[in-house]
């Protein structure tokens, strides 16, 4: 019996010794690398990057499936951002081609890894054949950066970085079938870049899912974007074409600011956001053929935002379209159905509302809200602006001619005629004047003449 126990103890000790030996061997097989690569190189196993890797002109770095690349945090010890990276020069090439069940992993070498522990993978290469496929990239400052470069970027998991993908200076990659999650910014398209961003899942983003700026013209199509602060943010001269995406559960589904010309927002499903589409500060929006459903604000425009709102189904929102602070939209051929308020205008906003189906709202089809008055406008606009809008025919009246208002409202309009108070339209026919500092000012009304007897097809 004692002999059997001794044998078992001996076997356990041998196994333990073997484990210890294998652990030491594994540590020995961690390949530590730094600096400029001087010839075509293949990485496999476990790689520890101790200082910046440069892939120079004419040289290729190939990374095998299953390889783990760990980046030591380098640079100023007081900075939260590491400086370590892989830098691919003008005719250099990086081929990181993992497999669906055997990903390549780019990660931090720190014991307690955090966002921005290392800088990222930086492409300056202008040659074909650069690839990032079936990789997991985490804890970088900017996971993938493209400058005049268009590598293949598909089927990756890009997570826990400060920024996921950054595109500069006419970089035009196809970014397809990636999971981009838990970054501060998912994708930045800037400086004239024209990527195709398609079939990605972008979610749980702290700030912006996709940021388009400074002359960038991305095509953003067939993505699922949810649980972001901004789903898509289009600012400072960006012109994104946004088609057939699903945007759900964001603070702002699509946001526009300081954009004079806009790519079209077309064929998207925009649901359960606080703001479905938001435009401000002289933005121009083209919103055509979308389902805008169950948001607090379906479309919100303010501060002289303009644009076309056409052929959309806007339903079950708290506010279907909200026009504020001199916002002037052309609203035509939409279905505004079952919202709490279909269209609200305030602070002298004068949209043109024609040839729509507007009915079934819980409170009002159209409501004129706070300070919706031409007199208020005259106090804040210069004379040239006033003459412009008076000439346009929008001044003092909300042009809502030629719409279909549903059976009961149509019946009421037929009975009362034009220039009368209608139950589902909240305007100032009953209180046409307001006294301000001893003077009477005429208040705005809704011009609903030429209403349709049947639903507009």
TORTIZA-120677 format. One record per residue: y, z, x of N, C-alpha, C in turn. Coordinates in steps of 0.1 Angstrom, whole numbers, plus 5000, padded with zeros to 4 digits. Example, Ala and Ser with C-alpha at 12.3 -4.5 7.8 and 13.67 -1.06 7.14 Angstrom:
494350785132495550785123496750785132 497850715128498950715137500050795129 
//
This chain:
498850005008500050005000501350005009 501250095019502450095028502649965035 501449905039501549775046502149675037 501849665024502449575015503949595014 504349725013505749755012506449705025 505849725036506449685049506549535049 505549465045505649315044506749265035 506849335023507949295014509349315021 509449435027510749465034511049355045 510049325052510149225063510649085058 509949045046510348925040511848925036 512249035029513649045025514649035036 514249105048515149105059515248965065 514148895065514148755071514948665062 514848685048515648605039517148635041 517448765042518848805044519348745057 518548755068518948695081519248545079 518348475072518548335069519848305062 520148385052521448365045522648385054 522548485062523648515072523848395081 522648345086522748235095523348115089 522848085076523447965069524847975066 525348105063526848115061527548085074 527048135085527748095098527747945100 526547885097526547735099527547665090 527647715077528647655068530047665074 530347785079531747795085531947705097 530847685105530947595116531147455112 530747415100530847285095532147255087 533047355087534447325082535147245093 535547125089536247045099537747065098 538347115109539747145109540547025115 541546975107542246855111543746875111 544446785118545946795119546446665125 547646635122548346525129548046385125 548346285134548146145131546746105134 546146025124544845965125545045845134 544145825144544345705153543445595151 542445615142541445505139540945525125 540345425119539745435106538845565106 539045645096538345775095537745805082 536545875082535845915070535846065070 536146125058536046265056534946295047 534146395050533146445040532846595043 532246665034532046805035533246885032 533546985041534747065038535747045050 536947005046538046975055539147075053 539647125064540747215064541947155071 542947125063544147055069545147165074 545247175087546147275093547547235095 547847105097549147055097549146915091 550346865088550546735081549646625087 548946555078548146445082548946315080 549046225090549646095089548645995090 548645905080547745785080548645665084 548645625096549645525101549345385097 550245295100550045155096548745095101 548045025093546844955097545645045097 545745175094544645265095544245315081 542845335079542345375066541745515067 542045595057541345725056540545725043 539145735045538245725033537645865031 537645915019537146045016535946025006 534846085010533546065003533546164991 532746124980532546204969532046344972 532546444966532146584968532846654979 533746584986534446644997535546744992 535646854999536646954995537746955006 538946925003540046935013540947055010 541047145019541747265018543047255027 544147285021545447275029545947415032 546147445045546747565049548247565045 548847675041550247675038551047685051 551847585053552647575065554147565062 554947575072556447565069557047705070 558247715064558947845064558247955057 557948065063557148165057557848235045 559148215045559948275034560048185022 559648065023559647965012558347975004 558547954991557347944982556647814983 557247714990556747574990556147545004 554947515004554247475017554647335020 554547305033554947165038553847075042 552547135041551447055045551146945035 550746825040550546705031549646605038 549346495030548746375036549846265033 550246195044551346105044550845965048 550845865038550245735041551445635043 551445585055552545495059552445355053 553345265056553645145049552345055047 551545035058550344955056549145045059 549245175058548145265059547445265045 546245325045545445325032544645455031 544745505018543945625015542945585004 541645605006540645564996539945694993 540345764982539745884977539045854964 537745814965537045754954535845844951 536045944942535046034938534145974928 533246064922532346014912532546114900 532146064888532346154876531746284877 530546294883529846424885529946484899 530846424907530946464921532346444926 533346514921534746494923535046534938 536146464943536846514955537846614951 537946724958538846834955539946854966 541146844962542246874970542847004965 542847104974543247244969543947324981 544347434977544947524987543947604995 544247635007543347715016543647865015 544647905007545148045006544048124998 543948255001543048334993543448354979 544848364977545348374964546248254961 545648144957546348014956547448014945 548547944948549647934938550147794938 550847754928551547624928552447614940 552447494946553347464957552847524970 551647564971551047614984551047504995 550947374990550947264999551847154993 552247055000553246964995552646854986 551546784990550946684981550446564989 550046464982549646334988550746234986 551346184997552546104997552245955001 552345864991552145724994553445654997 553545595009554545495012553945355014 552645345012551945225015552245115004 552444995009552744885000551544784999 550444825005549244735005548344774993 547544674989546544704979545344784984 544644854975543444924978543545074979 544745124978544845274978544345324965 543545434966542945484954542845634953 543145694942542845834939542145834926 540745844927539945834915538845944915 538646004903537746114902537946224912 539246264912539646374921540146494913 540146614919540846724913541946764923 543146774919544246804928545046924922 545147034930545647154924546447224935 547447314930548247404938549147334948 549547204945550547134953551947144947 552847114955554247104950554446974942 554146864947554046734940552746664944 551846674935550446644938550246494943 550846404936550846264941552346204941 552746154952554146094953553945954957 554645864950554645724953556045674955 556245614967557545564971557345414975 557745324967557445174969555945154970 555245224962553745224964553145234950 551945164948551345154935549845174936 549345284940547945304941547245314928 545945304927545145334915545145484913 545445534901545445674898544745684885 543445714885542745724873541545824873 541245874862540145964860540146094869 541346144871541546264879541946384870 541746504876542246624870543346674879 544546684873545746714881546346844874 546146954881546447084874547047184883 547847274878548347394885549247354896 549947234895550947194905552347214899 553347204908554747204903554947074895 554746964902554746834895553446754898 552946684888551746614889551846484897 552546394891552746254897554246224897 554746184909556146144910556246004915 557045924908557145774911558645744914 558845684926560245654931560245514935 561445454935561845324941560745214938 560745174925559945064921558445074924 557945194923556545214923555945194909 554945114908554445064895552945074893 552345194896550945214894550445214880 549145184878548545214865547945364866 548345444857547945584856547145604843 545845614845544945594833543845704833 543645754821542445844819542445964827 543646024830543746144837543846264828 543446384832543746504826544846574834 546046584828547146644835547546764828 547346884833547347004826547947124834 548747204828549247334834550047304847 550847194847551847174857553247204851 554247214859555647234854556147104848 555846994855556146854851554846774853 554446694842553246614843553446494852 554346404847554646274854556146254854 556746224866558146184868558146034871 558945954863559145814866560645794868 561045754880562445754884562745624892 564045594894564545504904563845364902 563845314890563445174888561945154888 561145264887559645254887559245194873 558145124873557645064860556145084859 555745204858554245234857553745204843 552445184842551745184829551045324829 551445404819550845534817550045534804 548745534805547945514794546645594793 546245634781544945704779544845834786 545945904789545846034796545946144786 545446254789545646384782546646464790 547846494784548846564791549146684782 548746804787548946924778549147054786 549647154778549947284784550847274796 551947184794552947164805554147264803 554547334813555547434811556947374808 557247254813558547194811558347054805 558046954812558146814807556846744809 556246684799555046614800555246484808 556246394804556646274811558146274811 558746264823560146254825560546114830 561346044822561845904825563345914828 563745864840565145874843565545764853 566945744854567545664865566945524866 566945454855566545314855565045284855 564245394853562845374852562445304839 561445224838561045154826559445164825 558945284823557545304821557045254807 555845204807555145184794554245304792 554545374782553745504779552945474766 551645454767550945414756549545484755 549145514743547845564739547445694747 548445784749548245914755548246024744 547646134747547746254739548546354746 549646394740550646484747550946594738 550546714742550746834733550846964741 551447064734551747194740552647184753 553647094752554647094763556047134757 556947174766558347204761558947074757 558946974766559346834762558046754764 557646684753556546584755556946474764 557946394759558546284767560046304768 560646304779562046324781562646204787 563546134780564146014785565646034787 566146034799567546074802568145994813 569445994814570245934826569845794829 569745714819569545564821568045534821 567145614818565745584817565545494804 564545414804564245324793562745314791 562145414786560645414784560345334771 559245264772558645204760557445294756 557545354744556645464740555845414728 554645384730553845314719552445384717 552145414705550845444701550245574707 551145664710550745794715550645904704 549946014706549946124697550746234704 551746284698552646394703552546504693 551946614697551746734688552046864695 552546954687552747094691553647114703 554647024704555647044715556847104709 557747154718559047194713559847064709 559946974718560546844716559446734718 559146654708558146554710558646444719 559746384715560446284724561946324724 562546324736563946374737564746264745 565946234739566846134745568146204748 568746164760570046214763570746114773 571946074770572745984779571945864783 571445794772570645674774571345564765 572045474771572745374764571845264758 570845224765569845134760568445204760 567645174750566445254750565245154748 564145184754562945124750562445164737 561645094730561345124716560245234715 560445324705559445424701558745364689 557445324691556845234681555345284680 554945304667553545314664552945454668 553745554671553345684675553045774663 552145874665551945984656552646104662 553646154655554446264660554446374649 553646474653553246584643553446724648 553846814639553846954642554546994654 555646924658556546964668557747044661 558547114669559747164663560747054661 560946964671561746844670560846724672 560646644663559746524665560446434675 561646384672562446304681563846354681 564446374693565746444694566646354703 567846324698568746244706570146304706 570746314718572146374718572946304730 574246334729575146294740575146144742 575546064731575645924731574345854735 573245904731571945844733571845724723 571045624727570645524718569145524716 568745524703567345534700566845414692 565745364694565045254686563745314682 563645354669562445424664561845344653 560745284655560145174646558645204644 558345214631556845214627556045334631 556645454631555945574635555545654623 554545744625554345844615554945974621 555946024613556646144617556346254607 555546344610554846424600554846574603 555146664594554946804596555746864608 556846814611557746874621558746964614 559447044621560647114615561747014613 562046934624563046824623562246704627 562146604617561446484620562246404631 563546364628564446304637565746384637 566146424649567446504650568346424659 569546394654570546324662571846394662 572546394673573846464674574746404685 575946444685576946404695576946254698 577346174687577546034688576245954692 575146004688573945934690573845814680 573445704684573245584676571845524677 571545424669570245364670569745314657 568545254657567845204645566645294642 566545324629565445404624564745314614 563645254616563145144608561645144606 561245124594559745114591558945234595 559545354594558745474597558345544584 557245614585556845714574557245854579 558145914572558746044576558446134565 557446224566557046304555556646444559 556746534550556346674551557046744562 558246704566559046774576559946874568 560546974575561547054569562846964567 563246894577564246794576563746664581 563746554572563246424576564146364587 565446354585566346304594567546394594 568046444605569146534606570246474615 571346434609572446374616573646474617 574046504630575046604632576046554642 577246604641578346584651578546434654 578946364644579346224646578146134651 577046154645575846074648575845964637 575645834642575745724633574445634635 573445654627572245584628572145474617 571445364619571045264609569645294605 569545344592568245394587567845294576 566745214579566345114569564845094569 564345064557562945034554562045144558 562445264556561545384559561045444546 559945514547559545594536559745744539 560745804532561045944534560446024522 559346094524558646144513558246294516 558346374506557846514506558346604517 559546574521560246664531560946774523 561446874529562246974522563646904519 564246854529565446764528565146634535 565446524527565146394533566046364545 567346354542568446324552569546424550 569946494561571046584561572146534570 573346524566574546484574575546594575 575946624587576946724588577946684600 579046754600580046734611580346584612 580746524601581146384601580246284608 579046284603578046184607577946074596 577945954599578045844589576945744592 575645784589574545684590574645574579 574045464581573845364571572445374566 572245404553570945434547570645334537 569845234540569645114531568245074530 567845034518566444974516565345064521 565445194518564445284520563845334507 562645394508562045474497562245614500 563045684492563445824494563245904481 562145974481561846054469560746154472 560646254463559646354464559946474473 561246474477561646594486561646724477 561546834484561446964477562747014473 563846974480565147024477566146904474 566446824484567346714482566846594490 567146474484566846354491567946334502 569146354499570246354508571146474506 571546544517572446654516573546644526 574846664521575946664530576146814533 576146844546576146984550577547024556 577447114565578647184570579647084576 580947094571582047014576581746864576 580946814566580746674565582046614558 583046584565584246544559585046454569 585546344563586446254571587646324577 588146424569589346504574588946584586 587746634587587346704599587246614610 586846494608586746394618588146364624 589146344615590446314619591046414629 590546534628591046644636590446644650 589346574652588746574665588646444672 588846334665588646194671590046144675 590146054684591345984687591545874677 592745814677593145724666592345594667 591945554679591145424680589745444674 589145564676587845594670587945594655 589045654649589245664635589345524629 590245434635590445294630589045224630 588345244641587045174642586145204631 585945334627585045374617585645344603 586945354601587545314588587245164586 587445084596587144944595585644914592 584744994597583344974595582945004581 583745074573583445104559582645234558 582345304569581545424569582345544566 583645534568584545654568584645714554 584345834552584545904539583445894529 582545794531581445774522580145754531 579145814526577745784532577245664525 577045564532576445434527574945454524 574545474512573145484508572845394497 573345274498573145174488571745104490 571245064478570044974479568745044481 568645174479567345244481566645274468 565345304469564545344457564445494458 564745564447564845714447563745784439 562745704435561645764427562045754412 561045774403561245754389562245844383 562145974385563046064378564546044382 564746024395566146004400566645874396 565845764396566245634391566645644377 565945714368566245734354567545804353 567845904361569145974360570245884364 570045804375571145714379571445604368 570345554362570545464351571345524340 571145654337571845714326573245754329 573545794342574845844345575745734352 575045644358575845534365576345584379 577045484385577645514398578745614397 579045674408580145774409579845894400 578745954401578446074393577546164402 577446284397576646384404575146364401 574346354411572846334409572146454415 571146504408570546624411569946634425 569346524429568646524442569546484454 570846454451571846424461572946534461 573046604473573946714474575246654481 576246624473577546584479578646654472 579846594473581046664468581746594456 580946534447581446484435582046594426 581346704426581846824418583046894425 583046884438584146954445584846854454 585546764449586046644456587146684466 587846794464588946834473588746974479 589246994491589247124497590647154502 591147274500592447314504592347374518 593047314528593147364541594547384545 595047504547596347544551597347484541 597047494529598047444518597947304515 597047224521596947084518595547054513 595546964503594246914497593646804505 592446814509591746704516590546654508 590346524507589246464499587946484508 586946514501585646544508584646424506 583646414515582846294515581846294503 581446174500580446154489579446054494 578346044486577245954489577345834480 577445714486577545584478576045534476 575545554464574145514461574045394452 575045314451575045204442573945104446 573645014437572644904439571244964441 571045084435569645144436568645054431 567345064436566244984432565545044421 564944964412564145014400562745044404 562244974415560844994419560745014434 559645074438559445104452559544974460 560144994472560444884481559144864490 558644744490557344714497557744674512 
//
